[in-house]
Amino acid sequence: MIGNLHKADAAGKLELGNQMSPVAYGITVGEQKKAGNYVVKVSVSAPRDWLLQRGFKSEATLVKEDGSKVQLHHDGNLDVGDALSVELLAIDESCSQESELRQRYPELRV
């Protein structure tokens, strides 16, 4: 990834139950490709109580700063006994070319 970052942080919005909240998110590109495609991890650290109050089950939507949306997931059931901050993740293995990666994740540009 010449001229690009392997990690980037950005600001977006977390959407759940027709409500939105500002959130920071991170994007990390794996060092090695899987089956010829880049492995991109999108992560958000979200407040547990905010998620529970909106009926969170296992998915929420990240609206990135460019307006595109990413479905985020959490393994297992979330309840009040979990940590105050909950990590939500998305793994994208759909980009085989650097140009695709730059288009889908403009946050990675330097």
C-alpha positions in Angstrom: 0.0 0.0 0.0 2.4 2.6 -1.2 1.4 6.1 -0.2 -1.4 4.9 2.0 -1.8 4.2 5.7 -2.3 0.7 7.1 -4.4 2.1 10.0 -6.6 5.1 10.2 -9.0 6.7 12.7 -12.1 8.7 11.7 -15.3 10.1 13.0 -18.8 8.8 12.0 -22.1 8.0 13.5 -23.5 4.8 15.0 -27.0 4.0 13.9 -29.3 1.8 15.9 -33.1 1.8 16.4 -33.5 4.9 14.1 -31.2 6.9 16.4 -27.7 8.1 15.8 -24.8 8.9 18.0 -21.4 10.3 17.1 -18.6 7.7 17.3 -14.9 7.3 16.5 -14.0 4.3 14.4 -10.8 2.6 13.3 -9.8 0.9 10.1 -6.9 -1.5 10.0 -5.6 -3.3 6.9 -4.0 -6.7 7.5 -0.3 -7.2 6.6 -1.1 -10.2 4.4 -3.9 -10.9 1.9 -6.4 -13.7 2.3 -7.2 -15.5 -0.9 -5.8 -12.6 -2.9 -7.9 -10.0 -1.1 -7.0 -7.4 1.5 -8.3 -8.1 5.0 -9.8 -4.9 6.4 -11.1 -4.6 10.0 -13.5 -1.8 10.9 -13.9 -1.3 14.7 -16.0 0.9 16.9 -16.0 1.1 20.7 -19.6 1.8 21.7 -21.2 2.5 25.1 -22.9 -0.6 26.4 -25.8 1.3 27.9 -26.5 3.3 24.8 -26.7 0.0 22.8 -28.9 -1.7 25.4 -31.4 1.2 25.6 -31.9 0.9 21.8 -32.6 -2.8 21.8 -29.2 -3.9 20.5 -29.1 -7.6 19.6 -25.9 -8.2 17.6 -25.7 -5.7 14.8 -25.5 -1.9 14.4 -24.7 0.3 11.4 -21.7 2.7 11.2 -22.2 5.7 8.9 -18.7 6.6 7.9 -17.6 10.2 7.3 -18.1 9.8 3.5 -21.7 8.7 4.1 -21.2 5.0 3.3 -22.5 2.4 5.7 -20.9 -0.6 7.3 -22.7 -3.3 9.2 -21.0 -3.9 12.6 -21.3 -7.1 14.7 -20.9 -8.2 18.3 -20.5 -11.8 19.2 -22.8 -13.2 21.9 -25.6 -11.6 23.8 -25.0 -8.1 25.3 -26.3 -7.5 28.9 -25.6 -5.1 31.8 -22.9 -7.4 33.1 -20.7 -6.7 30.1 -18.0 -4.0 30.0 -19.1 -0.4 29.7 -17.5 -0.2 26.3 -18.4 -2.8 23.7 -16.3 -3.5 20.6 -18.3 -3.8 17.4 -16.5 -5.2 14.3 -16.8 -5.7 10.6 -14.3 -7.7 8.5 -14.2 -6.9 4.8 -12.3 -9.2 2.4 -13.8 -7.9 -0.8 -11.0 -5.7 -2.1 -8.4 -7.3 -4.3 -6.9 -4.2 -5.8 -5.4 -1.2 -4.0 -7.6 1.1 -6.1 -10.7 -0.7 -4.7 -9.3 -0.3 -1.2 -8.7 3.4 -1.6 -12.2 3.9 -3.1 -14.0 2.0 -0.3 -11.8 3.3 2.5 -10.8 6.9 1.7 -9.7 7.3 5.4 -6.6 5.3 4.6 -5.2 8.0 2.3 -2.3 10.1 3.6 
